C-alpha cells in the first residue's frame, strides 16, 4: 500500500527539485512514481494537428513524474516533513479510518 496518495501535500527531499513542495496530482503505482503540482516541469513540443505538412510546434510545459522515494509527506500543522510512519485512527462519529502522522497525531 502506498503511503502517498492523490491530494497529499509533499516535499521533495532529494534531487534537483530539493525543498520544493506541492500537491500530488496523480500516483502511478506500477511505476512507483507520482506527479506533483509545480515540480519537475519539462518542455514538450507538439506538432499542430491542422495540417500534416505543418512543421510548426507548440512548446508547452507539464509536470513529469517523480519517484516516490524522493518525496516526503508534509505535516501542515507542525510545519515539518515526515518520512516515517502513518497510522490509522477510527473516527467515532463517522466510523471511518483516517490517516494520521504517528509522530504528531495530526490528520493527513
C-alpha positions, -999 to +999 in steps of 0.1 A: +000+000+000+013+034-009+018+060+019+014+089-006-020+094-022-036+119-045-042+152-028-015+149-002+009+178+004+045+166-002+081+179-001+109+168-024+138+156-003+165+148-029+174+157-064+174+190-084+140+200-070+150+195-034+130+216-010+101+221-034+066+214-022+033+208-039+001+187-040+001+152-056-020+152-088-016+115-097+001+085-083+015+059-108+016+028-086+030+004-112+059+027-119+063+037-082+061+074-092+039+105-085+031+137-104+034+167-082+019+201-090+046+227-100+075+203-095+098+187-122+084+206-151+096+196-186+090+212-220+071+192-246+070+201-282+038+190-300+030+194-337-002+211-346-029+188-360-042+213-385-021+202-415+001+171-418+027+191-436+028+217-409+062+220-393+051+244-365+055+231-330+039+245-298+062+242-268+042+235-236+053+227-201+040+199-180+049+181-148+069+149-152+067+120-127+090+118-096+100+086-078+081+081-046+113+076-026+122+113-034+090+125-017+081+130+019+047+139+034+044+174+048+026+180+081+010+214+077+001+219+114+035+210+127+053+226+096+076+197+091+082+169+067+076+133+078+092+103+061+082+078+088+051+060+098+015+066+092-012+051+114-049+048+112-075+060+137-112+053+136-133+084+139-160+076+165-186+098+147-183+086+112-168+051+119-142+056+091-104+052+092-084+084+090-047+086+083-026+104+109+011+111+114+025+088+141+048+114+155+024+143+159-011+126+157-022+152+132-046+141+104-031+140+069 
